[in-house]
Amino acid sequence: MNFKQKGAEYECNGKLDNFRLEFANYSQRWQGALATVIEEQGKEVWGCVWRMPNEYSDSLDEQEKGYHRLMG
C-alpha cells in the first residue's frame, strides 16, 4: 500500500490464521512480484490494519488492483 494514500491512518497490527504470504506474478507496474495470501492450514500472516474514510475508496481501488472490497 502506498503510505501516501490520502486519509490512511494506521489502526493496529493483525494476524490472519491459516494463510501464508506468497510473492508471485511479476508486475510491470510495480517492477516486482505481487504479494498475495494463500490459504494453508497451520500458517499465519501478519500485517497492518489501516483505516480509511470511504471517500478515498475509489482512489485505493485504482491503486491496489486484485482485491475485493469488504465494506463500502
Secondary structure, 3 states (H helix, E strand, C coil): CCCCCCCCEEEEEEEEEEEEEEEEEEECCCCEEEEEEEEEEEEEEEEEEEECCHHHHHHHHHHCCCCCCCCC
